[in-house]
Amino acid sequence: MTDPQLAPLLDDSDDLTPEFEQALSEIFGRYDRDGDQSLNKSELQAFAVFCNGEPFSDEDVSEILESFTTTDDGLALTLPGFIQLYHLQTASGDDEETWKDLKKHGYDAQLKLETPPSKLEVPKPDSPKADDESTPAL
């Protein structure tokens, strides 16, 4: 059950609210370091490290890239894919995890950005913690 103090993430039709979609777009942009409108493996790993403290497993990356909208070559997650990922997580009842990620990225309970991105320690995609060099490239 969602806390009534929290802004809704989904509307009555289970679509993302405009505020939630805007927050996800802004977060996506933080990790799209090369500006190509997609998150490659390194950028996905930077996202995972920031949210979860550790990179995705190779299996997780493969599952993400197979399950959600990617670039034509299938090697990077697009913004629609990123939104699909969060829509699935939230609509399936894991809104606590979604709120944890939103708050970690500086959003308050009303989906207002409280902490500017420059104040957050977002790892660079090429940092060893963001992309384990011992794993084979996708």
C-alpha positions in Angstrom: 0.0 0.0 0.0 1.3 3.4 -1.0 1.9 6.0 1.7 -0.8 8.7 1.3 1.8 11.4 1.9 3.6 10.4 -1.3 2.7 11.8 -4.7 1.1 9.1 -6.9 3.4 7.5 -9.4 0.7 5.9 -11.4 -2.7 7.2 -12.4 -6.0 5.3 -12.2 -5.2 3.6 -15.5 -1.8 2.4 -14.2 0.0 4.8 -16.5 2.9 6.9 -15.2 1.9 10.3 -13.9 3.5 13.2 -15.8 5.5 14.2 -12.7 6.9 10.7 -12.3 7.8 10.5 -16.0 9.5 13.8 -15.9 11.6 12.7 -12.9 12.6 9.5 -14.7 13.6 11.5 -17.8 15.8 13.8 -15.6 17.4 10.9 -13.9 18.0 9.1 -17.2 19.8 12.2 -18.5 22.3 12.1 -15.6 23.6 8.8 -16.7 23.5 9.4 -20.4 27.1 10.8 -20.3 27.8 10.6 -24.0 24.4 12.3 -24.9 23.3 9.6 -27.3 19.8 9.2 -25.8 20.6 5.7 -24.4 22.4 4.0 -21.6 25.2 1.7 -22.6 26.5 -1.0 -20.3 28.9 1.4 -18.6 26.2 4.0 -18.0 23.7 1.3 -16.8 26.4 0.1 -14.3 26.9 3.7 -13.0 23.1 3.8 -12.4 23.1 0.5 -10.6 26.1 1.4 -8.4 24.4 4.7 -7.4 21.0 3.1 -6.7 22.2 -0.3 -5.2 25.8 0.2 -4.2 27.0 -2.5 -6.7 26.8 -3.1 -10.4 24.3 -5.2 -12.2 25.3 -8.8 -12.9 25.9 -9.6 -16.5 22.7 -11.6 -16.4 20.8 -8.6 -15.1 22.2 -6.4 -17.9 21.2 -9.0 -20.5 17.7 -9.3 -19.0 17.3 -5.5 -19.1 18.4 -5.2 -22.6 16.2 -8.1 -23.7 13.1 -7.0 -21.9 12.9 -3.2 -22.5 13.3 -0.9 -25.5 16.8 -0.6 -26.6 18.8 1.0 -29.5 18.6 -0.8 -32.8 21.7 -2.8 -32.1 20.3 -3.9 -28.7 23.3 -2.7 -26.8 21.9 0.2 -24.9 18.7 1.0 -23.0 16.7 4.0 -24.4 14.6 6.4 -22.4 11.4 4.6 -23.3 13.1 1.4 -22.0 14.2 3.1 -18.8 10.6 4.3 -18.3 9.3 0.8 -19.0 11.6 -0.7 -16.4 10.3 1.6 -13.7 6.7 1.2 -14.9 7.0 -2.6 -14.5 8.7 -2.3 -11.1 6.1 0.2 -9.8 3.0 -1.4 -11.3 4.0 -4.8 -9.9 3.8 -3.4 -6.4 7.5 -2.6 -5.7 6.8 1.2 -5.3 9.0 1.2 -2.2 12.0 0.4 -4.3 11.0 3.0 -6.8 10.7 5.6 -4.0 14.0 4.6 -2.6 15.6 5.3 -6.0 13.7 8.6 -6.4 14.8 9.8 -3.0 18.4 8.7 -3.6 18.4 10.9 -6.7 17.2 13.9 -4.7 13.4 13.8 -5.2 11.0 14.5 -2.3 7.7 12.9 -1.5 5.9 15.2 -4.0 8.4 14.4 -6.8 10.1 17.8 -6.5 13.9 17.8 -7.0 15.3 18.8 -3.5 18.9 18.0 -4.1 20.5 19.3 -7.3 22.3 16.6 -9.3 25.6 18.4 -8.9 25.3 17.7 -5.1 24.9 14.0 -5.6 27.8 11.6 -5.9 26.8 10.0 -9.2 29.6 7.7 -10.3 31.1 8.2 -13.7 30.4 5.3 -16.1 34.1 4.6 -16.6 34.9 4.2 -12.9 35.9 0.7 -11.9 33.0 0.5 -9.5 30.5 1.3 -12.2 31.8 -1.2 -14.8 33.6 -4.3 -13.6 36.4 -4.7 -16.2 36.6 -8.5 -15.4 33.2 -9.1 -17.0 33.0 -9.5 -20.8 31.5 -6.7 -22.8 28.0 -7.3 -24.2 
